[in-house]
Amino acid sequence: MPLIHWHEQRFLKTQKANFGKIIYFSLEEIILDSNYPKEKNIRYKCRVVYDAANVEVEFSPYQRKQINKLIIKEGSEIEYSFKYADRNKLNALSENLKDDEEVLIVQNNLLTDTSFTNIALYNGTDWLTPAKPLLQGVQRNYLLSQNVIHEADIDFRDLKNYSEIKLFNALNGWESAWILSCSDILFAV
């Protein structure tokens, strides 16, 4: 299980913040005790939904999205510091986009994330990731720990200072991240 250490850390932190204590001690054991798919040639997305009384584990074949354009939209009302089952506000930002478009969310003029990935922008020297993302993803935390990316406040009005943007998450690491030119970033009308 890729990045399981980072998933475990988020799992424990989320429980402490939401329940005031740790109820479930091992995410890895929960996943392995579920109906974990055994097929070797299929990549699966694992979704773990839990509250203080129940845990549900779901697996679905992973389908990578084609992304050719990013559309900047304001999302100041969105609070997503933990992975929540309710993604209605995030999903609403993606409404009316074409199949190959993805939303790039701005809060207080600062870039944050897309609806399902963290981001990093290249300034010619370094890859910078927003210091205030919607979600501190496990891949993002791993890349920060390895000094591959560095935190910074990135004002959407300063996009001219960057050449490329990478979109990454737990299923799409740094090497397999989407890479787009910053000229492929548009403003919602």
Secondary structure, 3 states (H helix, E strand, C coil): CCCHHHHHHHHHHHHHHHHCCCCCCCHHHHHHHCCCCCCCCCCEEEEEEECCCCEEEEEEECCCCCCCEEEEEECCCCCCCCCCCCCHHHHHHCCCCCCCEEEEEEECCEEEEECCCEEEEECCCCEEEECCCCCCCHHHHHHHHCCCCEEECCEHHHHHHCCEEEEEECCECHHHCEEEEHHHEEECC
